[in-house]
Amino acid sequence: MQRRIIGYARVNHGGESSLNRQIAQLKAAGAVEVLVDMQAGQSTERTGLKRLMAMIESNQVETVMVTRVDRLSRSSTQLRQLLDVCRDKDALVQVLSQDLLLP
C-alpha cells in the first residue's frame, strides 16, 4: 500500500466555517484525505484522531498535515506522544501556518 499525505482538521463544537477553511487549505497543500473532529483538543477520544493514529501505525501515512499545531492537540504531552509515533513510523508532520516539517 502506498503511503499518503493525510490532513487532520479539528474545531470545537460549532466552528463549521473554520473547519471548512482548514479542509480547503489542507487539500490545496496536497492532502489526499482529510480526517475531521469537532471536539476539544484536550480529548484523546476523538474519532478522527484515533483513525489517524491507526493509519500511522499501519504505515499508511507519509505525512500528517495540519493547518496549526494545536489542531493535533492542546496538550504538550499528547502532542509529544503523537510525534513519537510518527517518528517511529517514519511519518512526517507538516504544519502549514508555521511552515514546519517535523521528522
Residue, then its C-alpha position, 0 to 999 in steps of 0.5 A: m500500500q502506498r503511503r499518503i499525505i493525510g490532513y487532520a482538521r479539528v474545531n470545537h463544537g460549532g466552528e463549521s466555517s473554520l473547519n471548512r477553511q482548514i479542509a480547503q487549505l489542507k487539500a490545496a497543500g496536497a492532502v489526499e484525505v482529510l480526517v475531521d473532529m469537532q471536539a476539544g483538543q484536550s480529548t484523546e477520544r476523538t474519532g478522527l484522531k484515533r483513525l489517524m493514529a491507526m493509519i500511522e501505525s499501519n504505515q499508511v501515512e507519509t505525512v500528517m498535515v495540519t493547518r496549526v499545531d494545536r489542531l493535533s492537540r492542546s496538550s504538550t504531552q499528547l502532542r509529544q506522544l503523537l510525534d513519537v509515533c510518527r517518528d517511529k513510523d517514519a511519518l512526517v508532520q507538516v504544519l502549514s501556518q508555521d511552515l514546519l516539517l517535523p521528522 
